[in-house]
Amino acid sequence: MEEGRPIFHQIAERIENDIISGSLPEEAQVPSTNEFATFYRINPATAAKGVNLLVDAGILYKKRGIGMFVNEGSREIILKGRRKQFEADYVRPLVLEARKLGIPESQLAEMISAITKEDIA
Amino acid sequence: MSPVVEVSGLTKRFGNLNAVDDVSFAVEENTIYGLLGRNGAGKTTLMQLLTGQDFATRGQIRVFGESPVEAARVLQNLCFIKESQKYPDEFMVKHVLKSAPWFFRNWDADFAERLVQDFRLPTDRRIKKLSRGQLSSVGVIVGLASRAPLTFFDEPYLGLDAVARQIFYDRLLEDYTQHPRTVILSTHLIDEVSNLLEHVLVIDEGRIIIDQNAEDLRMSATTVVGPRGAVDSFVASHSVVHREGVGGLASVTVEALSPAARQKATAAGLELSPVSLQQLIVRKTDTSTTEFEQSA
């Protein structure tokens, strides 16, 4: 866990990442709050808060007496939200840092296209 | 949830020092609390009052609804692990473990046995002959295996190495998930325990200055760093917790920023950084400011 950021957000984010990567497929059972707490070494109430964030967002659902499961369509919902956040979280800091270092916009665009090509090759 | 501990107007006076000064708070059931503060802030005195080991000068204490002083019904549900627990001279580790069930009705001997293995504690050794760290692990084992509904750990790990401390945190958390109870952990190693805590009490000069959910507290401050002029004009409209600087650079900790305020700060070229629980508490209990403008 990173210091300084709300831990329950980080827990929710990690579960989301597992859903995006497919290691937690739709309709799969999610580990229990206590399992999260002992694995990440955090207070169980905090882990529960993170899980509940996803229940409220409709990404997880509870089966009474059995546990927590990944809702159908969750992956799409998460991706949509993350794409919306992408500009604020990644592009804006990138542009600001480039400006600080005096990297012109055209050069920044070149860098991006070079890296993109590298990954394809 | 009903409070396990209720305190109102509690004061403990030693000579002309108020070690605990007109304190009021409640402790909720099945929650892990951090009782934090500087040396001499009043942490140990407060725990001694809550466990009936000292008399209050003024005010009221209710533990499980009763005054803890000489109350057997309350005391058998309490476990208080002190920094330096005294044992009878001839006692060996095994005698401590054998006598523990007389005092703690939820004592789990198997759990204690497993902890002895984890901490590699020699049970046939006299308490007097143990190293400082081993002595601390005896306290930790008693505190965990007693499973008391209300457990106090007062700086339980003097001399414990990093591995042993991690074992303590892990076993505490595992056992707490299986057997929920109220734990009050007093420590200076705030960074190490901050993720385990659900609620934080900070005591400073005998007064409770923070009584807050740990997650809310974590989100309650941000540090703004940048050129002095820009920082000063940005923080003018915010509540400042702490301020330091060197030369033309200022670093100011302010209370929670709205998303709009964050954007404004970033646009002004200021850097925002999160504040850890430890930093936040250091800042709230350290009234000195550090300014090095003259030396620049």
Contacts between the chains, C-beta under 8 A, distances in Angstrom:
chain1	res1	chain2	res2	distance
A	1	B	195	5.9
A	3	B	191	7.4
A	3	B	194	7.9
A	3	B	274	6.8
A	3	B	276	4.2
A	3	B	277	8.0
A	4	B	218	7.1
A	4	B	273	7.3
A	4	B	274	2.4
A	4	B	275	6.1
A	4	B	276	5.4
A	5	B	218	7.9
A	5	B	274	5.9
A	6	B	215	5.6
A	6	B	218	6.0
A	6	B	219	5.5
A	7	B	195	6.2
A	7	B	215	6.5
A	7	B	218	7.4
A	8	B	215	6.1
A	34	B	177	4.0
A	34	B	178	7.9
A	37	B	173	6.2
A	37	B	177	5.9
A	38	B	170	7.3
A	38	B	173	5.7
A	38	B	174	5.4
A	38	B	177	6.4
A	40	B	195	7.7
A	41	B	169	6.5
A	41	B	170	6.9
A	41	B	173	6.5
A	41	B	195	5.9
A	41	B	196	7.2
A	42	B	195	4.5
A	42	B	196	7.1
A	43	B	32	5.9
A	43	B	173	7.8
A	43	B	195	6.8
A	43	B	196	5.6
A	43	B	197	6.3
A	43	B	198	4.7
A	43	B	214	7.3
A	44	B	173	7.8
A	44	B	176	7.3
A	44	B	177	5.4
A	45	B	31	7.4
A	45	B	198	4.7
A	46	B	195	7.5
A	46	B	198	6.9
A	46	B	214	7.6
A	46	B	215	6.1
A	49	B	215	6.9
A	92	B	266	7.8
A	96	B	266	6.9
A	100	B	269	7.7
